[in-house]
Amino acid sequence: MAVHPVLAEVTRRVAERSAGRRGAYLDRIRGARTAGPARGGMGCANLAHGFAACGAQDKLWLRGDVTPNIAIVSAYNDMLSAHQPLKDYPDLLKAAVRAAGGTAQFAGGVPAMCDGITQGRAGMELSLFSRDVVAMATAVALSHDMFDGALLLGVCDKIVPGLVIGALSFGHLPVILVPAGPMASGLSNGRKAQVRKRFAAGEVGRDELLAAEAASYHSPGTCTFYGTANTNQLLMEVMGLHLPGASFVPPDTKLRDALTEAAGRRVLRLTGLTDGYLPIGELLDERAFVNGVVALLATGGSTNHTLHLVAMAAAAGIELTWDDFDELSTVTPLLTRLYPNGTADVNHFHAAGGTAFLIGELIDAGLLHEDARTVGGDSLAAYRRVPESTGDGVDWRETVTESGDTDVLRPVAEPFDAHGGLRTVRGNLGRAVVKVSAVRPEHRTIEAPARVFDSQERLLEAFAAGELDRDVVAVVRNQGPRANGMPELHRLTPPLSVLQDRGHRVALVTDGRMSGASGAVPAAIHVSPEAAAGGPLARVRDGDVVRLDAVGGVLEVLVPDEEFAAREPAPSGPDDVHGTGRELFHAFRQAVGPAERGAGVFA
């Protein structure tokens, strides 16, 4: 199947604008490849340090120059439900690698913070920056020249993009991402959302809210709603960094262990000591990133990936822009209804056909580059098949040809929407991203007076005082990466939803983030340039009429140009922020780039 002409044209333009940087990157990683293991060039004392703690057999193999050695880098901790299952993975992987004729060492751990825990708290101001900390920690783990490949263990929000960015700085190494799988479905998403709104409206107390949340997030495994963590998993599979079908197999199952062990065996076949050499820096090319954008759009995935995909692409020397997302959205159908865009969760998606059905449908429609390289086969066609455990480990059977539940997952011929789940809007307030997949068509355009806030706490106080019980565009500024690290503002979803349910026209406009759980209220987020960098949000005042049109792609304040330009910008907030470790990230706030460029601290 030939690729769709828009897909082909966007990919061509990405490659053309990236040619210089991409070429320099490829030259760099090709120059880093060595003939035989890199450790072969080490001094004897260096190498002895590198295998001092190994067993006798591994020491013998590591002394030579024919045995591949694999780095294991993990985001394990037992506070995060998604990462708790990773505890036993290193031992599983070491055994699988050893049985296949290689060695593996636990090279290092990376931090893993949970946005679900830090929502609305000071720690959330470290969240986005943690992606780049994870990238640097990954680079430290891989910096010892001991390794011929890597297995990266991580699941959640900033962690997977950080692992990928770090690995791309060692782009000459083959890399496989190893997921952990979702927890079992708990309290229904619809019930959870209703309890949250009732709490925001003062109709139920903390005990009932906590009981609902505990019934939703209740066991080891990834949270089951389709937020950033599960979007990570789907994108890593579509971009060819997971084994086929690995994303949503539950933890503590025979198949999950079999897939983990298979990743250990497979990475050995991709090292520079074999004929199948496939480094991550070459695998993640323009086709892979365009495939990732299409998968994001087709599933109404997390808005955070309008940052993360851009940042990951930049680490590979590729310039991906919001305009690319926007153009691809015009031809990408929305094929899933998953919370917060529906009531189903990723377990329902997986049972209905999951990634195998989704990838097959998009390939057949010409909306994915089938010839993109992957760790699981010669092309993306291998990802149409479904894994099953066997006596010898895992095998992949024929593709899923029909959806098991068209309320959750549909074919391209019968989409939930003809266009993708994200839009870019632009105007005299800058550029922003809107997640429309959860927003009813009648709510996608709004024109109403602004109420301006410089923190989410002030908005919550105004809501509690009854000051927002009307048509309103809530402008929450000074929430961008330079201002305070660009925290997610997910706590604002319940009160704004209450106002919309009361019949008011409501929207949010912010230079902050709204998370992978963005809901039914239209929200123009990631406004760029941000207020703290001199962006126009700093000149919006209470009562200004703001127009947000997610259909027409418009974000503007209806104030005469000369008057608006002459206004004095509002203060950007304190430069010196202390507490919860925030003072340690002052240099990050000074160095960070704009949201449109991925909001990263690396040049």
C-alpha positions, 0 to 999 in steps of 0.5 A: 500500500502506497503511503497517503500523499499528505503523509509522504509530503510531510515526511519529505518536508521534515527530512528536507528541513532536518537534512543538515542537523540529521546528517551531522547526527548520523555522522557522529553516531557512525563515528562512535561505532567501533570494530568489536566491543568498545571495551576492547579499547579500554586499559586493563585497569578500566576493564577490570573495574567494569567487570569486577563484580561479575560472576566467573563466566561473565568475567571470562566473556567480558575479557574477550572481544566477541561477546556482546554486553547489554546495559540495563537502565531502569526507572524502577521504584515501588512507589509508582504502580507502573514501575513496581513490576520492573523490580524483577526485570533485571534478573529475567533479562540477565538470564535471557541474555546469558542463555542467548550467548551474551552478558548484561549488567545493570548500568544505572537507575534513573529517577521516576516521578509520578504526575498523579501524585504531584498534581497541584503541588509544588513538586509538579514544577519539577515534572517536565524538567525530570524528562531531561534529568532522566535523559542525563541519567541515562547518558551517565549509565551508558557512558562507561564504554562497556556496552554493545546495546541497551534495554531501557525499563520505564513506563510513565510520563516524562520517563520514557521520552527521557530514556529515549533522548538519553539513548539517542546521545548514544545513537550507535547502540541498539536499544529496546524499550521494555514495558511493564503493562497496565493494572487491571481495570478498577472503578469505571472511568465515568464513575471516577469523573462524576465523583471528582466533579461532585467533590469540586461542586461540594456535593461529596466529601474527601472520604468519598473522593479518596475511596473512588480514587483508591478503587481506580488506582488499586494495584501494580501496573500502569494507570489504565486511562489513556494518559501520557503513560499509556500514550508512551507505550503505544507510541514506542510500539508504533515507532518500533522500539517495543517488541510487537504487541508488548505495550498492554500485556498485564504484569505478573503474567506468563506472556509478560515475562515471556516478552521481557525475556524475548527483548533480552534475546532480541537486542543481541541480534541487533548489536554491531557484532551481528549482521542485523546491526540496527542502532537506535539513532538510525531506527528513529528516522523521519518515518518513525517520528511521523508514524508516532505523530499519526498514532498520537492523532489516531488515538486522541493521545496525550497532549504532552507528546506535542512536547515530547515527540518534538524533543525526542526528534531533536535529539535525533537531529530531526526538526518536527513542528506543530505544523506537521502535527496539524497537517497530519491531523487533517488526514488522520481519522480518530479510531479510538474512544478511551478515557478521557475521550470516552469511558473505556480504558487501555485494557478494553482497547487491548481486548478489542484488538489493540495495537495490532488492529490499529497498526494494520488499519493505518498501514492499509490506509497508507497512514503509516510508513510500513517500511520503517525499521523496527526492533521486532522485524524488517518492517512495521508489518511485523506489528500487525501480529499478536504475541502469545506465550509458548512452551519456548517463550513467545510467538506471534500469530496472525493479525487481528482483522476485526475490532472486538468492540467498535465502541472502543476501537474502529476501522479507518472506514468507520472512524469516530471522527474524520480528523485526528484528536489534536489541533493547533490554534494561532492568532494574536495570543500566540500558538497553542495546542487543543485536544479536541477528541474529548470535546463535543463539537458544540463546545469547540468554539467559544467567544467570552470575557476573560478572567485572568489568573497567575496561578491555578490556586487563584482560579480554584478560589474564584470558583469556590467563591462563585465568581466564575458562574458565567460564560468565561475564558479562564486565562492561567498564565505564568505557567510555562517552562521558564516561569515555573517548569510548566506544571500540569493543571489537571486540578482545573478540569473538575471545576471547569467541567462543573461550569460547563455542565451548568450550561455556561460557555467555558474554556481554558487558555494557558501557557501551562500543560493540561496533562494526558487526562485533558477533559471535555472543556476546550483548552488551548494549552502550551501557549507559545511564546509563554507569558514569562518570555514576553508572550502576549498572554502577559497583556491580557486583562480581565474582561477582554473578549477571547476567541478560541476556535479549535475548528478554524484554528484561531486563538485571539483576544478581541482588542485593537492591535495598537491598544493591545501592543501598548499595554504594560505586561503583567509581572512574570512572578518571582525568579527565586523559587525555593522548596521541594527541590525547586531551587535546584532547577533554577538553571533549567528555568533559565535555559529551557526552550519554548514549548513549540521546540519541545520545552527542553534544556538541551541546545 
